[in-house]
Amino acid sequence: MCLTPEALALFLNLLNPDIIEAESGQITIHATANKAVWVLTGDHWCTDAPDQDKAARL
């Protein structure tokens, strides 16, 4: 799943800032069940968190 920088910023603004860790080119969200790592890929931010969640349920 990939988002534009603007869409990711809107999403992050909905979250508690205490669970967000940012470094150059990477944003990690420490959620209750898992963590989601967003990586800057070109001009979009991408994560494989939905695929990881799906695999964990199988």
C-alpha positions as CSV (number, residue, x, y, z in Angstrom):
1,M,0.0,0.0,0.0
2,C,1.4,3.4,-0.9
3,L,0.2,6.9,-0.1
4,T,1.1,10.4,-1.3
5,P,3.0,12.5,1.3
6,E,-0.2,14.6,1.8
7,A,-2.4,11.5,2.4
8,L,0.1,10.0,4.9
9,A,0.3,13.3,6.8
10,L,-3.5,13.3,7.1
11,F,-3.4,9.8,8.4
12,L,-0.6,10.5,10.9
13,N,-2.5,13.5,12.2
14,L,-5.2,11.1,13.4
15,L,-2.8,9.1,15.5
16,N,-1.3,9.7,18.9
17,P,2.2,11.2,18.3
18,D,3.7,9.1,21.0
19,I,3.4,6.0,18.8
20,I,5.1,7.5,15.8
21,E,8.9,7.3,15.3
22,A,10.4,9.1,12.3
23,E,13.8,9.0,10.8
24,S,15.1,9.9,7.3
25,G,13.1,8.1,4.7
26,Q,11.2,5.9,7.3
27,I,8.2,6.3,9.6
28,T,7.3,3.6,12.1
29,I,3.9,3.4,13.8
30,H,4.0,1.4,17.0
31,A,0.4,0.1,17.0
32,T,-1.1,-2.0,19.7
33,A,-0.9,-5.4,17.9
34,N,2.0,-4.7,15.4
35,K,4.1,-2.0,14.0
36,A,3.8,-0.5,10.6
37,V,6.9,0.8,8.8
38,W,6.4,3.3,6.1
39,V,9.3,3.8,3.7
40,L,9.8,6.7,1.2
41,T,9.8,5.2,-2.3
42,G,10.2,7.8,-4.9
43,D,7.5,10.3,-4.3
44,H,5.2,8.0,-2.3
45,W,5.3,6.4,1.2
46,C,4.7,2.6,1.1
47,T,4.1,-0.1,3.7
48,D,3.5,-3.8,3.6
49,A,1.6,-3.8,6.9
50,P,-1.7,-4.8,5.3
51,D,0.0,-7.9,3.8
52,Q,1.6,-8.7,7.1
53,D,-1.7,-8.5,8.9
54,K,-3.4,-10.7,6.3
55,A,-0.6,-13.3,6.6
56,A,-0.8,-13.3,10.4
57,R,-4.5,-14.1,10.3
58,L,-4.0,-17.2,8.0
